[in-house]
Amino acid sequence: MRRMPFLLAGLALAGGIAIAPFFWAWRPFLAPAAALGGVGLLGWYLWRRRVPFIPALLLVVLLGILRVEPPLTAATTTRVTAVRGWCDGEKTGRGDGQYQGARITAWRMGNGPWSAPPRSIRLWVGGLPGEAEYGRSFTARGRLVNLPSATADGYFFAKVARFLPEWGGNGFRRSALFLRAGIEKVFHLFLDREEAGLLQGLVLGDLPGLTPEAERWFRDAGALHLLSVSGLHVGFVMGLALGLARLWGRHGFIRWFFAALAVLGYTLLCGARPPVLRAAVMAMAAGAGALGHRRTEPANLLGLAGLVILLLDPRALSTVGFRLSFAATAGIVFLYPRWAAWCPARWAWLGRPFFVSLAASLAVLPLQAMAFGRVSLLGPLANLFLVPPAGLAVQMGIVAGLSGLVWPWLAGLPLLLLRVLLRLLFGLARLFAGLPGAAVNLGAWPASAVVLYYLFLGAMCLGTERNLLNRRTRWRIGSLLL
């Protein structure tokens, strides 16, 4: 396992974040301990030129505990009467109201002066005068409710609110959203609402563009992941960028750098959500390893992606998108190689894509049951027919969208050809979703059932693995564990 330090570090950081609530009372003592531990590990490395394994992992766990901030106390939230901040472009619904995500830069306690919060605060704000663009600053007077979630510290119900002339946020993100809006306009210029909504989902991961009925087709067919930007989409973008760099006559570092810039730009375009960020980190790290003629371990790349995301935003660990994305990728990394060995060579063109989809579907099944209570049983089969046209549609959609930004009519012919692919995807999703038993309601699984399921899956995986010495399967050990 020491050959995969990033995987172990990622698991240690996730473990520290998960157990952080049990150590909030000890934070004043843990911070100096972490600092002393870091200095000690640095001194040990300078002396012995190596890092002790177990102490380093314990330090990462401690870092994870310290990265999670305690929730706002009731004594604080009841005193807040006004907030000032900027909108981050996210929206959510609660009850009959619509709320917009906002980063808070200042607040008022009672009738006192404005002051900066003691830490970074993100709230869902309701009552703003209309939908706000990313970075639009505002000031609001109302009531703060301490309802922490996986993505925010609470809700602010504004009685009086107004926008300010200033702008906040990140300039790169604002530019990416401007380009995204331009691409969406190009799609709607040549396609009807339903087709443009599907293409927005495929290219940009924008689910609200689909009708509820169409979204249900893809969910019941087990193909909703096609409409959530992930490794499949980033792989298409990187392949397209590498192909263009090859036509340009570039090789080596320049080619990888061009592809990395394309992936970073696409990540910003799609909102830098955990699934696309995971895929981007893994793709760029794998490309850097290939550039340096280094062997890359997929499990280690997965751990590196988790480490980067959780360091940037420890709250991501509690989101459904993060869990589904990492579980699906872990299924492909750990389950698929063992099952693909059973596929005859002459059927590899069909068997291997099926086993990839099967591994991802089985890995996310309990998490889907916990989050939605409904899972698809035909996903591995449906993806054999849906993934190829979806991949072609993603690449054509990206080229059409970017060319349409230069001159809208340049995108006309590619988008007219795309209508055939989009109608084909609608038809296939509707066909598979309508088959008997395509999706079943399993109810919300408890955590104990999820743990037992993964133990069962691990034992089954071990039983089908071949011994490296005699090439025999380890079915006896797997059966004993089962």
Salt bridges, closest charged atoms under 4 A:
GLU69 OE1 - ARG27 NH2 3.57
ASP88 OD2 - ARG103 NE 3.51
ASP88 OD2 - ARG122 NE 2.64
GLU90 OE2 - ARG273 NH2 3.72
GLU131 OE1 - LYS91 NZ 3.46
ASP153 OD1 - ARG119 NH2 3.17
ASP153 OD2 - ARG315 NH2 2.54
GLU184 OE2 - ARG180 NE 3.41
ASP192 OD2 - ARG419 NH2 3.88
ASP192 OD2 - ARG423 NH2 3.14
GLU194 OE1 - ARG423 NH1 3.27
GLU195 OE1 - ARG419 NE 2.96
GLU195 OE2 - ARG423 NE 2.98
GLU215 OE2 - ARG219 NH2 2.98
ASP220 OD2 - ARG216 NH1 3.61
ASP220 OD1 - ARG374 NE 2.99
GLU297 OE1 - ARG3 NH2 3.30
GLU297 OE1 - ARG295 NH1 3.19
GLU465 OE2 - ARG338 NE 3.48
GLU465 OE1 - ARG474 NH1 3.08
